[in-house]
Amino acid sequence: MDMWKKMMIASVLLISMLPASVFSLEEEKSIIIEVEGDAHKWEQYIKDYYPRIEVVHVYDTLLQGIALRGRMQELDRLEKAEFIKQSFPSQTYQVHIDESVPHVLQQKSPLLKAPYTGKGVKVGVIDTGIDYTHPDLKANYRGGYDVVDLDEDPMETQQEQGEPTLHGTHVAGIIGADGDVKGIAPDAEIYGYRALGPGGIGSSVHVIAAIEQAVKDGMDIINLSLGNAVNGPDWPTSLAVNEAVNMGVAMVISGGNSGPDHWTVGSPATAEDAIAVGASTPPMKIPYLFDRLYDKQISLYPMMGAPSWDITKKFSMLYGSKGKKQLRDATDQVVLMERGEITFTEKAKAAEQAGAKALIIYNNEEGPFQGAIEDKVSIPVSAVSKEDGEWLKEHVVQDKQWMDTRYETIVDTVASFSSQGPVTWNWDIKPDILAPGVAIKSTVPGGYMELQGTSMASPHVAGALALLKEAHPDWGPKELKAAILSTAAPVTEGGKVVSPTAQGVGKIQPLEAIEAETFLYDNRLAFGRVLHTREERTQYVTIENRSDTTQAYTFRPPKQKAGLRFQVPLSFTLAPGEKKKVPITVRVNQQQLPGETPYVEGWLELEDQNRSYQIPYLLLTKDTEFPRAMGLELALKPFSDEEYTYQVYLPLDADTLDVDLYNPDTLQYVRSLFEKKQIERGVVKGTLTKEEAGEEGVYLAVLTVRTGEVKQTFESMVIIGEDHIIEERH
């Protein structure tokens, strides 16, 4: 069953920006612009010279920006003004168990209540909005703001407004639902900040504006179950998150659903001061198919939005091709279909109408896959790999054999979709911590639904911080982070502790955090990239005795490894309330490191008189490979059909950057899009005329980055023009 653990389904919300031409020039529209210099200066300028444009709000803390409302024709004129900075093109965000709350709160009995409920703590949810009329949320909902429509009604997008959304309501329920579903902090005060509009449309500017509004509204904790593919600590949203923490707000952010590869944690979870959350499994029974005759096991990947697989008796199977033709009677049978041509939902409806007890969809290309049902169905729907689907077709359907379902119980494993670190440039360990993120039941408009992803893990931590904040009102974001990270428990799989780059410090234990007597600040030891044969690196951990008695502390270095020598402090004592900043030094000899060891990581142990603390460490060798470019985006400039903006993120300086376009079907070279030389690290931005961008269409962009002897290539789909879409049929 290891395959299931490696392919649990992620919940994702894709966020993009609509081309300007979908709006009429006479239509009134709300926008947020980012400006050069003092936003208040340009506020007055707009009022004087563009009287038909309404200034709705000025952002001057995390973002120098102005929220405006007016006709598209007037906004188009204003957009050409020189003081308006180039907006960040759109980013693709990932937004990102019936018993997850008792599991997180370590409750052995459902009648046992946590000592705190988050009463009086303000938690902001920056997302798609909140259905504040939901019976489980309306008592705790306190208000918020909509930075998409620029009003005080952050309701989820409704059907009549465009593609409806539900993600923010689900997140809010995990934090503070109080009804048929109970959140982690059922008495917390929930505020909604709608930064993503119909279908999840938004931008970095919207997200930053929402953070600023939430900070000004006095939030104690802010949850962002969203992110992008830029694995760098200095993307604008990451910088805004750090500033919000400096202003006294704890920021909790989903790490991303692009695992299990390294370097997949995306901004803003890459922010140094944020609490980046990865996904683990709560106690779950995982179904798999078993054939005794062939001793064959087939992993099932349950589709999000469909009922859980609960078949206990043997069953026969009926082949339904791709589901386009009406099925004959499938009563008491499981239907097998191939992926393709129609949606998963249409396939499920066809099987349901034929009387099937379940549907299995097998892939039309190598490997397993993930999917979701977008409408209500009454039968379980699961995916299997192409290989397993073809085996079922040959040995079960054609031979008229029967299959059995077996179940395996798993708990506290790292979900394979959970993004892993490290972070480029500062080489930090992310995520910081794990929380349940698989098959999480919570509120959605009109009812309840199970979703999964780090989007669901993050609000578990936000809710836990609300409990801590109620218990300790004087704790700020640094104390809250230290308490929750100091008391986490490292996760083991197969008898071995999981890598720090996958789990950070481990799984959340909020009840222990409430009573924490020792705080460890900066307790993830990121020693960075070691480029010379012999180097010595030092990092510092600050230890605070929060108890009312003197505590003795002893470090225990990890087992000696070839090429590594750790130097830790001798034992010491701290008086009540005393802090001590202690150095941890490692000496590295890369010639003695065993084999190819690009990630040198492990754990140190600290003991006080009551418990031990596991401290993860990481250093990278000169041979460590990491992405040298990411986040390529190409979009029409807002309100323009003649000019494109592009941007790409480089974690380090580069000698050359070339972007070439290929036909995505034939992989034949088409043309060069642009090239740059001697590029400084960070966000690389530029513009292309319509002629420079070339013929409209969907292309495979191949980025080639060269730095000295190092050459790397990356692929990304781009769209030139506004009438093309990239569509995947399920």
C-alpha positions in Angstrom: 0.0 0.0 0.0 3.0 2.3 -0.2 1.7 3.5 -3.6 -1.4 5.0 -2.0 0.6 6.9 0.5 2.6 8.3 -2.3 -0.3 9.5 -4.4 -3.0 10.8 -2.1 -5.2 13.3 -3.9 -4.6 17.0 -3.5 -7.2 19.7 -3.5 -6.2 22.6 -5.8 -7.7 25.9 -6.8 -6.2 27.4 -9.9 -6.0 31.2 -10.0 -5.4 33.2 -13.1 -6.1 36.6 -14.5 -8.8 37.3 -17.1 -7.7 39.1 -20.3 -8.9 42.6 -20.3 -10.9 42.3 -23.5 -13.6 40.2 -21.8 -14.8 43.4 -20.3 -16.8 46.1 -22.1 -15.2 49.5 -22.1 -18.4 50.9 -20.8 -18.6 48.3 -18.0 -17.7 49.5 -14.4 -14.8 47.5 -12.9 -13.0 47.5 -9.6 -9.2 47.2 -9.7 -6.1 47.6 -7.5 -3.0 49.3 -9.0 0.5 49.3 -7.5 2.2 52.7 -7.7 5.7 54.1 -7.5 6.4 56.1 -4.3 3.8 57.4 -1.9 0.3 56.1 -2.7 -1.4 59.1 -1.0 0.3 61.5 -3.4 -1.1 59.6 -6.4 -4.5 59.3 -4.7 -4.8 63.1 -4.9 -3.5 63.1 -8.4 -6.1 60.7 -9.6 -8.9 62.7 -7.9 -7.7 65.8 -9.6 -7.1 64.5 -13.1 -9.4 61.5 -13.3 -12.6 62.7 -11.6 -14.7 59.9 -13.1 -12.6 57.3 -11.3 -13.6 56.6 -7.7 -10.7 56.1 -5.2 -12.1 53.3 -2.9 -9.1 52.6 -0.8 -5.4 53.4 -0.4 -2.8 50.8 0.7 0.3 52.2 2.3 1.7 49.6 4.6 2.5 46.3 2.9 1.8 47.7 -0.6 1.9 51.1 -2.1 -1.4 50.7 -4.0 -4.8 52.3 -4.7 -8.1 50.5 -5.1 -10.2 52.1 -7.8 -13.6 51.8 -9.4 -14.7 53.1 -12.7 -15.5 52.4 -16.4 -12.9 50.4 -18.2 -12.4 53.2 -20.7 -11.3 55.6 -18.0 -9.2 52.9 -16.2 -7.5 52.2 -19.5 -6.4 55.9 -19.8 -5.1 55.9 -16.2 -3.2 52.6 -16.7 -0.8 54.4 -19.2 0.3 56.8 -16.5 4.0 56.6 -15.7 3.6 56.4 -11.9 1.8 53.0 -12.1 4.3 50.2 -11.6 4.1 47.1 -13.7 1.6 44.8 -12.1 2.7 41.3 -11.3 1.2 39.0 -13.9 -1.2 36.3 -12.6 0.1 33.3 -10.6 -1.3 29.8 -10.4 -2.1 29.2 -6.8 -2.7 25.9 -4.9 -5.5 26.7 -2.5 -2.7 25.0 -2.2 -11.5 12.9 7.7 -14.4 13.1 9.8 -12.2 13.0 12.9 -9.3 15.4 12.2 -10.1 17.7 15.1 -10.1 15.0 17.8 -6.9 13.6 16.3 -5.1 17.0 16.3 -6.3 17.7 19.8 -5.1 14.2 20.9 -8.6 13.4 22.2 -9.1 9.7 23.0 -12.8 10.2 23.6 -15.1 12.4 21.6 -16.6 13.6 24.9 -13.3 15.1 26.0 -13.1 18.8 25.3 -10.0 20.9 24.8 -9.4 23.4 27.6 -9.6 26.4 25.2 -11.9 27.2 22.3 -10.3 30.3 20.7 -12.7 32.6 22.4 -12.0 36.3 21.7 -9.2 35.5 19.1 -9.5 37.1 15.7 -8.6 34.9 12.8 -8.6 36.2 9.2 -9.2 33.9 6.3 -7.7 35.2 3.0 -9.2 33.1 0.3 -12.2 32.9 -2.0 -14.6 34.4 0.6 -16.8 32.8 3.2 -20.4 31.7 3.1 -21.2 33.4 6.3 -24.8 32.2 6.2 -23.7 28.6 6.8 -25.3 27.5 10.0 -22.0 26.2 11.3 -20.2 29.5 10.7 -22.7 32.4 11.1 -22.4 32.6 14.9 -18.6 33.2 14.7 -18.4 35.3 11.5 -17.5 38.9 12.4 -17.0 40.6 9.0 -14.2 41.2 6.6 -13.6 42.8 3.2 -13.7 41.9 -0.5 -10.6 43.2 -2.3 -12.0 41.9 -5.6 -15.2 43.9 -5.7 -14.0 46.5 -3.1 -16.8 46.2 -0.6 -17.5 44.8 2.8 -19.2 41.6 1.6 -16.6 38.8 1.3 -19.2 36.2 0.3 -18.1 33.3 -1.9 -18.7 33.8 -5.6 -22.3 32.8 -6.4 -23.5 31.1 -9.6 -25.0 34.3 -11.0 -21.6 36.1 -10.6 -19.5 33.6 -12.5 -17.9 30.3 -11.6 -18.8 29.7 -8.0 -16.3 29.0 -5.2 -16.3 27.1 -1.9 -12.7 26.9 -0.8 -12.7 29.7 1.7 -15.8 28.3 3.5 -14.1 24.9 3.8 -11.0 26.5 5.3 -13.0 28.7 7.7 -14.9 25.6 8.9 -11.7 23.8 9.8 -10.7 26.8 11.9 -13.9 27.8 13.6 -17.0 25.8 12.6 -19.4 25.3 15.5 -22.3 23.1 14.5 -22.6 19.7 12.9 -18.9 20.1 12.1 -16.6 21.4 14.9 -13.5 23.4 14.0 -10.3 23.4 16.0 -11.3 26.7 17.7 -15.1 26.7 17.6 -15.4 30.1 19.5 -12.8 32.0 17.4 -13.9 35.2 15.7 -13.8 34.5 12.0 -13.1 37.3 9.4 -13.2 36.7 5.7 -11.0 38.5 3.1 -12.0 37.7 -0.5 -8.8 38.0 -2.6 -9.9 35.6 -5.2 -13.0 36.1 -7.4 -15.1 33.9 -9.7 -13.4 30.6 -10.3 -10.5 31.7 -8.1 -9.4 34.7 -10.1 -6.8 36.9 -8.4 -3.2 38.2 -8.3 -0.4 38.9 -6.0 -1.6 42.5 -5.6 -5.0 41.2 -4.4 -3.4 38.9 -1.9 -1.1 41.6 -0.5 -4.0 44.1 -0.3 -6.0 41.5 1.6 -3.1 40.9 4.0 -2.8 44.7 4.6 -6.5 45.0 5.2 -6.5 42.1 7.7 -3.6 43.5 9.6 -5.3 46.9 9.9 -8.4 45.2 11.1 -6.5 43.8 14.0 -6.3 40.1 13.2 -4.3 38.0 15.7 -3.8 35.2 13.1 -4.2 35.1 9.3 -4.5 31.9 7.3 -3.6 31.8 3.6 -4.4 28.5 2.0 -2.9 29.5 -1.3 0.5 29.7 -3.0 2.4 29.6 -6.2 5.3 27.8 -7.8 8.0 30.3 -7.0 10.4 28.6 -4.5 12.1 31.7 -3.3 11.9 33.8 -0.1 11.8 37.2 -1.7 8.7 37.0 -3.9 6.5 40.0 -3.1 3.9 38.0 -1.3 6.6 36.4 0.9 8.0 39.8 1.8 4.5 41.1 2.7 4.0 38.1 5.0 7.2 38.8 6.8 6.2 42.4 7.3 2.8 41.4 8.6 4.6 39.2 11.2 6.7 42.2 12.2 3.5 44.1 12.8 2.3 41.5 15.3 0.2 39.0 13.3 0.9 35.3 13.1 0.8 34.1 9.5 -0.1 30.5 8.7 0.3 29.4 5.1 -0.2 26.1 3.2 3.1 24.8 1.8 1.7 23.6 -1.6 0.5 20.4 -3.3 3.4 19.8 -5.7 5.2 17.1 -3.7 6.9 14.8 -3.2 9.8 16.4 -5.0 12.3 18.7 -3.3 12.1 22.5 -4.0 8.3 22.5 -4.4 7.3 24.7 -1.5 6.0 27.9 -3.1 5.6 31.5 -2.1 4.3 32.9 0.3 5.0 29.7 2.4 8.7 30.4 1.7 8.5 33.5 3.9 11.0 33.1 6.7 8.7 34.3 9.4 5.6 32.4 8.3 4.5 29.1 9.6 4.5 26.9 6.5 2.3 23.8 6.8 2.7 20.5 5.1 0.0 17.8 5.0 -0.2 14.5 7.0 -2.8 11.9 7.3 -5.2 11.5 10.2 -6.3 8.0 11.1 -7.7 6.5 7.9 -8.7 3.2 6.4 -7.3 3.1 2.9 -9.1 0.7 0.4 -7.3 -1.4 -2.1 -8.4 -4.2 -4.5 -7.1 -7.7 -4.0 -7.2 -10.8 -6.2 -6.3 -14.0 -4.3 -5.8 -16.0 -7.5 -3.1 -13.7 -8.8 -2.1 -12.4 -5.4 -2.6 -9.0 -7.0 -3.0 -5.7 -5.1 -4.3 -2.6 -6.8 -4.1 0.8 -5.2 -7.3 3.0 -5.3 -7.1 6.8 -5.4 -10.5 8.0 -4.3 -11.8 11.0 -6.2 -12.5 14.1 -4.2 -16.2 15.0 -4.0 -17.5 11.4 -4.3 -18.6 9.2 -1.3 -15.9 7.1 0.4 -15.2 3.6 -0.9 -17.0 1.3 1.5 -17.5 -1.9 -0.4 -17.1 -5.0 1.8 -18.3 -7.8 -0.4 -16.7 -9.3 -3.5 -17.9 -7.8 -6.8 -17.9 -8.4 -10.5 -17.0 -5.7 -13.0 -18.6 -4.2 -16.2 -16.5 -2.4 -18.8 -18.0 0.9 -19.8 -15.3 2.1 -22.3 -15.0 5.9 -21.9 -18.6 6.3 -20.8 -20.0 8.1 -23.8 -22.4 5.3 -24.7 -25.3 4.4 -22.4 -24.5 1.5 -20.2 -26.6 -1.6 -19.9 -27.8 -2.6 -16.5 -24.9 -2.4 -14.0 -26.8 -3.3 -10.9 -24.5 -4.5 -8.0 -21.5 -4.3 -10.3 -18.5 -2.0 -10.3 -18.0 -0.2 -13.6 -14.6 0.2 -15.2 -14.0 3.1 -17.5 -11.0 4.6 -19.3 -10.1 8.2 -18.7 -10.7 10.7 -21.6 -13.3 12.4 -23.9 -15.8 13.2 -21.2 -15.4 14.5 -17.6 -15.1 12.4 -14.5 -18.4 13.7 -13.4 -20.1 12.7 -16.6 -18.6 9.2 -16.3 -19.8 8.9 -12.6 -23.3 10.1 -13.6 -23.5 7.4 -16.3 -22.4 4.6 -14.0 -24.8 5.9 -11.3 -27.8 5.9 -13.7 -27.0 2.3 -14.7 -27.2 1.2 -11.1 -23.5 0.6 -10.4 -22.3 0.3 -6.9 -19.0 2.1 -7.7 -16.9 3.4 -10.6 -13.2 2.9 -11.3 -11.5 5.1 -13.9 -8.1 4.0 -15.2 -5.5 6.4 -16.7 -5.0 6.8 -20.4 -1.3 7.4 -20.0 1.4 5.9 -17.8 1.1 6.1 -14.0 -1.7 6.9 -11.6 -3.6 10.2 -11.5 -5.7 12.5 -9.3 -9.2 13.8 -9.9 -12.4 15.3 -8.5 -16.2 14.9 -9.0 -17.8 18.3 -9.5 -21.4 17.4 -8.8 -23.2 15.3 -6.3 -23.1 11.5 -6.9 -24.2 8.6 -4.7 -21.5 6.1 -5.7 -17.8 5.9 -4.8 -15.4 6.9 -7.6 -11.7 5.9 -7.6 -8.8 6.2 -10.0 -6.3 3.5 -10.8 -3.2 3.5 -13.0 -3.2 2.6 -16.7 -1.4 -0.6 -16.0 -3.9 -1.7 -13.2 -6.9 -0.7 -15.3 -5.8 -2.8 -18.2 -5.1 -5.7 -15.9 -8.6 -5.4 -14.5 -10.1 -5.3 -18.0 -8.2 -8.4 -19.0 -8.4 -10.6 -15.9 -11.6 -9.5 -14.2 -14.0 -8.1 -16.8 -13.1 -10.4 -19.7 -12.6 -13.5 -17.5 -15.7 -12.7 -15.5 -13.8 -12.9 -12.2 -14.7 -11.3 -8.9 -12.6 -8.8 -6.9 -12.3 -8.2 -3.2 -11.7 -4.9 -1.3 -9.3 -4.9 1.6 -8.4 -2.0 3.9 -5.2 -0.8 5.5 -5.2 1.6 8.4 -2.6 4.4 8.2 -2.0 7.4 10.5 0.6 10.3 10.6 2.2 9.7 7.3 3.3 12.6 5.1 0.9 13.0 2.2 2.9 12.6 -1.1 1.3 15.7 -2.6 2.7 17.8 0.3 5.3 20.1 -1.1 8.9 19.7 0.1 11.7 22.1 0.7 14.3 23.4 0.9 13.9 27.0 -0.2 16.3 28.4 -2.8 18.7 31.3 -2.1 18.5 31.2 1.8 18.3 27.3 1.8 15.8 27.3 4.6 14.0 24.2 5.8 10.3 24.4 4.8 7.6 23.3 5.6 7.8 24.2 9.3 5.3 21.7 10.6 2.7 19.1 9.6 -1.1 18.9 10.2 -3.9 16.7 8.8 -4.6 17.5 5.1 -6.2 14.3 3.7 -10.0 13.7 3.3 -10.9 16.6 5.6 -14.6 17.1 6.1 -15.7 20.7 6.6 -18.2 23.3 5.6 -19.0 24.4 2.0 -21.9 26.5 0.7 -25.0 24.5 1.2 -23.5 21.7 3.2 -20.3 19.8 3.8 -17.6 18.2 1.7 -14.3 16.3 2.1 -11.4 18.0 0.5 -7.7 17.4 0.8 -4.5 19.3 0.3 -2.1 21.5 2.3 -5.0 24.0 2.0 -6.8 21.9 4.6 -3.7 21.4 6.8 -2.9 25.1 7.2 -6.2 26.0 9.0 -5.6 23.2 11.5 -2.6 25.1 12.6 -4.3 28.5 12.4 -7.1 27.1 14.7 -4.5 25.7 17.1 -2.8 29.1 17.3 -6.2 30.5 18.3 -6.3 28.1 21.2 -2.8 29.2 22.3 -3.7 32.9 21.9 -6.7 32.5 24.1 -4.6 30.6 26.7 -1.8 33.2 26.5 -3.1 36.6 25.3 0.3 38.2 25.7 2.0 35.9 23.2 2.8 37.5 19.9 3.5 35.7 16.6 7.1 34.8 17.6 6.0 33.2 20.8 3.1 31.4 19.1 5.4 30.0 16.4 8.0 29.0 19.0 5.4 27.2 21.1 3.8 25.2 18.3 7.2 24.3 16.7 9.0 23.4 19.9 6.4 20.8 20.9 5.9 19.1 17.5 6.6 15.4 17.2 8.8 14.2 14.3 7.0 11.7 12.1 8.5 8.3 11.4 7.7 5.9 8.5 9.0 2.4 8.3 10.9 2.9 11.6 12.9 5.9 10.2 12.4 9.6 10.9 11.1 11.4 7.9 13.3 13.9 6.2 13.2 17.5 7.7 12.6 18.9 4.2 9.3 16.9 4.1 8.0 17.5 7.6 9.9 20.4 9.2 9.8 19.8 12.9 7.0 17.2 12.7 3.3 16.9 13.5 1.4 19.5 15.4 0.6 18.9 19.1 -1.4 22.0 20.2 -2.3 20.8 23.7 1.4 20.3 24.5 2.1 23.7 23.0 -0.4 25.4 25.4 1.6 24.1 28.3 5.1 24.5 26.8 7.8 25.2 29.4 10.7 25.6 27.0 10.6 27.7 23.8 13.1 27.1 21.0 13.4 30.0 18.6 14.9 29.5 15.1 14.9 25.8 15.8 15.4 24.7 12.1 19.2 24.7 11.5 19.7 25.6 7.9 23.5 25.7 7.4 23.2 26.7 3.7 25.3 25.6 0.6 28.8 24.4 1.3 30.9 25.2 -1.8 34.4 24.6 -0.6 36.0 21.2 0.3 36.3 22.1 3.9 34.1 24.6 5.6 32.8 25.4 9.1 29.2 26.8 9.5 27.5 28.0 12.6 23.8 28.6 13.3 22.1 29.7 16.5 19.2 28.5 18.5 17.7 30.7 21.2 16.3 28.8 24.2 13.9 30.3 26.7 12.9 28.8 30.0 9.1 29.6 30.4 8.7 27.6 33.6 8.8 28.9 37.1 11.8 26.8 38.1 15.4 26.6 37.0 15.9 24.2 34.2 19.0 22.3 33.1 19.6 21.8 29.4 21.8 19.2 27.6 22.5 18.9 23.8 23.0 15.6 22.3 24.7 15.8 18.8 23.6 13.4 16.1 25.5 10.2 15.4 28.8 11.0 13.8 28.7 10.8 10.0 31.8 10.7 7.7 32.6 14.2 6.7 30.6 15.9 9.5 31.6 17.0 13.0 29.2 18.8 15.2 30.1 21.0 18.0 27.3 21.7 20.5 27.3 23.7 23.8 28.1 22.0 27.1 25.2 21.6 29.5 23.8 24.8 31.1 21.0 26.0 33.3 18.4 28.8 32.7 16.6 30.6 35.5 12.8 31.2 35.1 12.2 33.6 32.2 15.9 33.5 31.1 16.9 33.2 27.4 20.2 32.0 26.0 21.4 32.1 22.4 23.6 29.1 21.8 25.8 28.3 18.7 25.6 25.0 16.9 28.7 24.5 14.7 29.3 21.9 12.0 32.6 21.2 10.3 32.2 19.7 6.8 34.8 17.8 4.7 33.0 17.2 1.4 35.7 14.7 0.3 34.7 12.4 3.2 30.9 12.6 2.7 29.6 9.2 1.7 28.7 8.8 -2.0 26.6 11.4 -3.6 25.1 13.2 -0.7 23.4 16.4 -2.0 21.1 16.7 1.1 22.9 16.3 4.4 20.2 16.4 7.0 19.2 14.9 10.3 18.3 15.7 13.9 20.0 17.0 17.0 18.4 16.4 20.4 18.0 18.8 23.3 16.9 17.7 26.7 15.5 19.6 29.7 14.4 18.0 33.0 11.0 17.1 31.6 11.3 16.1 27.9 13.4 16.0 24.8 13.3 18.2 21.7 14.2 17.2 18.2 16.0 19.9 16.2 16.3 19.3 12.4 19.4 20.4 10.5 20.2 20.7 6.8 23.2 21.6 4.7 23.6 21.4 0.9 26.8 20.3 -0.8 28.4 21.8 -3.9 26.8 19.0 -6.0 23.2 19.8 -4.8 21.0 20.5 -7.8 18.3 23.1 -7.4 16.0 24.9 -9.8 17.7 28.0 -11.2 14.6 29.4 -12.8 10.9 29.1 -12.1 7.5 30.9 -12.3 7.6 31.9 -16.0 4.5 33.9 -16.8 3.4 35.7 -19.9 0.2 37.7 -20.0 -1.3 40.6 -21.9 -0.7 43.8 -20.1 -3.8 44.9 -18.1 -6.2 46.8 -20.4 -4.0 46.1 -23.5 -4.1 43.8 -26.4 -0.9 45.2 -28.0 1.7 44.5 -25.3 2.7 41.5 -23.1 4.4 41.4 -19.7 6.6 38.5 -18.6 8.4 37.6 -15.5 10.5 34.7 -14.2 12.2 34.1 -10.9 16.0 33.4 -10.7 17.3 32.4 -7.2 20.9 33.2 -8.3 22.6 35.4 -10.8 22.8 33.9 -14.3 25.0 34.5 -17.4 22.2 33.9 -19.9 18.5 33.2 -19.9 16.9 32.0 -23.2 13.2 31.2 -23.7 12.3 29.3 -26.8 8.9 28.2 -28.0 8.0 24.7 -29.2 4.9 23.1 -30.6 3.4 21.3 -27.6 2.1 18.4 -29.7 5.1 17.7 -32.1 7.8 19.3 -29.9 9.2 21.0 -33.0 11.0 24.3 -32.5 9.0 27.3 -33.4 10.9 30.5 -32.5 12.8 32.3 -29.8 10.6 34.4 -27.4 13.3 36.4 -25.7 16.9 36.2 -24.4 18.7 38.1 -21.6 22.3 38.2 -20.5 24.1 38.9 -17.2 20.9 38.7 -15.2 20.8 39.5 -11.5 18.9 37.2 -9.1 15.3 37.8 -8.2 12.2 38.6 -10.2 13.2 39.2 -13.8 10.5 41.3 -15.6 10.0 42.8 -19.0 7.6 43.6 -21.8 7.1 42.3 -25.4 5.3 44.0 -28.2 2.6 42.0 -30.0 5.1 41.6 -32.9 7.9 40.4 -30.6 5.5 37.9 -28.9 4.6 36.5 -32.4 1.8 34.4 -33.7 -1.0 33.6 -31.2 -1.4 30.1 -29.8 -0.5 27.7 -27.0 3.2 26.9 -26.8 5.6 24.8 -24.8 8.2 27.3 -23.5 11.7 25.9 -22.8 13.8 28.0 -20.5 17.6 27.6 -20.6 19.7 29.1 -17.8 23.5 29.1 -18.0 25.8 30.0 -15.1 29.4 29.2 -15.7 29.6 25.4 -16.4 26.0 24.8 -15.2 23.2 24.6 -17.7 19.6 23.8 -16.8 16.4 23.7 -18.8 12.8 24.0 -17.7 9.4 23.7 -19.4 6.3 25.7 -19.0 3.1 26.1 -21.1 2.4 29.7 -22.2 -0.5 31.3 -24.1 0.0 34.1 -26.7 -3.2 35.8 -27.5 -6.5 35.9 -25.6 -8.7 33.4 -27.4 -6.8 30.3 -26.5 -7.2 28.1 -23.5 -5.3 25.1 -22.2 -8.0 22.5 -21.4 -7.7 19.1 -19.9 -10.6 16.7 -20.2 -10.9 14.2 -17.4 
